[in-house]
Structure formats: structure tokens, C-alpha cells
Amino acid sequence: MVPDPNSTRHDRDGVARVALLLLDEVGLADLSMRRIAGKLAVQPSALYWHFASKQELLAELADRVTATIPRDDADLLTTARGIRDALFTYRDGAELVLSTYALRLGSSHAQSALESALRRQGATDVEERAVALLHFVLGHATLVQQRMHADSYGAARADGAHDITAGLDRVFDLGVSALAGAPIDDAVSAASTPPRDPA
């Protein structure tokens, strides 16, 4: 694809900022390169001067979302909550970061923050535990955002509860605390490979 010669009207930062604004407006499913280009009043090909692919652009957006994670001496629970809150900053922020993480794109701000917090509290198996925590945080935040979207469209189950996310903060804290717990022993490691069903 030949980039649009007028691409110099915008820079990489400007494209990413507009893409984040559109993410809030239309959500991840409708965040197309054509839509971003339309907002910038350029041809879609112009975006490829700055990003080789849509995946590269999404990775940049994910990095911008997770860049707001506090980098201080916070304890693990505060760090995990900070990651979750960063994901909630943008519509579909959790899904965006989850999808780029799954493809191993972008940086590892969130995982590094969890590793640092785990080391400060003297945890064992820091790298593996940070990965497990990040998986939990991404999954939990995605679930919460999807419930909120469903509720906003009137698709959430009507069970009399006025807050469809009620109780999920406690669930989040319990999950983080559980994953930050005791050392991983041989029994847990062995259990990671499920036994084969007898023939």
C-alpha cells in the first residue's frame, strides 16, 4: 500500500490521540483505520506513514493506556487496582490491552509494575505470579466493562439489582490477594498438567 503524500499533516502522536478519542466514542469493534483517517481528514493510506499496521497502532494505544499505571512504592493491591483503573479509563480499554497482550505486542508496563510490587513484599515466584495476576486483572476488567456495556444497552439481566457491578471490587481484591499468597509448591506445579482420561 502506497502511503498518502499528505501524511505529514499529522504525526504519530496525533494519530494515536485521535484514535484514543474514537475508541471512547465508538468502541474497539468499530475502531477502523478508515474511521480514524476520516476523523483526521486524510486517506486511510496516510496512517501507514506512522503505523505499519492496525495491530501496531492498537499496541501503541494499549501502551498509552497502561502508561498511566502509578510507578511508585505502592503495595500489590494498590498496584493491581491502579492497573484496573487505567483499563477503565477508556471504553473497551481492558479488551484493547488484553488483545495486544495476547498477541505479545506493545510494552509490559503492567506486568513490570506487578513484578516490582511483588518483589517489594518479598513474594516468591515473582515472574510467574505477576503473569497470573495480570491475566486475572485483564480478565476481571474485561468482564466488568462488558457488563457495563450490556447494562448501558439494556441487555443486562434484570434481577432487581441496580448496580450490575456490585460486589466485584471485593471479588477483585480477593483474587489479587489469593494470587499473591503462598509459594507455588510442587503439588500445584504438578496439577498444572491435567491427568489423562483412562481409555
N, C-alpha and C positions, 0 to 999 in steps of 0.2 A: 504494500500500500504506500503510495507517494503522499507524504505529508503536505498539508496546505501551506503555501508560501507565506500566508499572512499569520502564521502561528506565533510570530514574535509579538503580536498584540497582547499575549498573555504569557506568564511564566508558570513554572511547575507549581509554585506555591499558590498562585491564583487559581489554577485549575483545581487543586486539591481543596482549597477553601470553598469554592463554588460547589464541588462535589459533596462536601460535608453538609452544606446548606440544603442541597437537593435530597440528600439522604434523609434529613429531617422532614422534608416536605412529602416525599413520595415513597420512602422505604427502600430497602435493599433490592427487593424483587424488581422494582421499576427504575432503578438507577442505571440507566443505559448510557453508553458513550454518546449516542445521538442526543439524548436529553441534556447531558452535560454541555455538549457542543452548542445546542440550541440556546441554553442559558447564557453562554459566552458569545453568542452570535458569530460562531465560526463553523466551518465544516468539521464533521467528526474526525476526518483525517488529520486535522490540525493538532488534535490531542496527542497524536503519536510522536510529535516532536518532543514531548515531555515525558510520556509513559509508553513503553514498548507494547504494553497490552493492558486490557482492563484489569487483569489479575495484579499487575504491578501497581496500578492506581489504587485498587482496593487495599493492597498491602500498605501503601502509604497512608491511606485513611485509617487503617487499623493502628498503625504506629502513632498517628496523631491522637487517636482516642486513648491509647494506653500511655502516651507520654505524660498525661496529667496525673498518673499514679504518684502519690507522695513518695519522695526519696529521703525519708528521714529515719530516725531511730524508732519508728513505731513498732509495736508488738505485732504478732502474727495476725490476730483477729482484726486489728485496725488496718493492717495492710490489705488483708483479703477484702474487707469492706470497702477500702479505697479503690481496689480493682473493680469490684462490683459497681460502685457508684460511677466510676469512669465509663463503664459499659452502658450504664443507664443515661449517660449524658446525651446520647443521640438515639433517635429512633433506629431500631434494629442494630444498635451498637454491639450487643452481645453476639448476634448472629454474624455480623461482619467480622469481628475478631476471631470468632470460632472458625469460620470458613477459611480465613487466611492462615490461622494456626494449623488447621487440618492439612493444608497444602504446604506447610513449612515455609510460608512466605513471611516477609516482614521481620521485625526485630523481636527480641524476647524480653521487653521491659517488664511485663507482668511476672513471668517466671523468675527473672533475676530478683525482683522485689521480694517474692515469696522465699527464695533461697536465702536472701540476706536476713529476713526476719526469722527464718528457721535457725540459721546459724547463731543469731543473737540469743535465741532462747535455748541453745545447746541441744538441738534436736539431732537425732541420728538419721542416716539415710536421706540426707538433705536434698540431693538432686531428684531422687525418685519421689520423695514426699512432696516436693514442690510441683512436680508434674501432676501427681494425683490431685493436689489442691487446685491447680489451675484448671484441670478437667472439671472438677466439681464446681468451681466458681463460674466457668463458662457455661456449663450445662444449667446450673441453677439460674443464672441471669437470663439465659435464653428462654427458659420455662416461664420466668416471671414476665418478661417482655411479651411473650406470646399470649399469656393470659390477659395482660393489659390490653393488647390489640384486640383480642377476641371480645373483651368487655366493651371496648370503645365502639365496636361494630354490632353490639347487641348479640353476639354469638356465644357468650359465656353462659354456662348452665345457671338457670335461675333457681337457687336453693335457699333464697331468703337472706343470704349474706350480702351486705352492701359493699364489702371490700374483698374482692376475689384474691387479693394477695395477703389477707390477714393470716398471721402466724408464720409466714415464710421467712421473716427476719430471724425468728427463733430457730427455724429449721436450718437456715444458713449458718448461724453461729454454732449449732450443734454439729453440723457437718464439718466445718473447719476445725473445731476442737477435736473431733474424732480422728480426723486425718492427721492431726498434729500430735497424736498421742504416743503410745508406747512404741519401742523399737520394732521393726519388722523382723520377726523371727523365722526360723526355718519352716515352721508349720504353715505360716502364711505364704511363704515363697512356694512351698510345695503345692499348696492349694490353688495356686495361680494357674496350674495346668489341670483341667478337669479330667477325672478318670474316664476311660473309655467304657462305653456300654458293653456289657457282656454279649457275646454273639449268640 
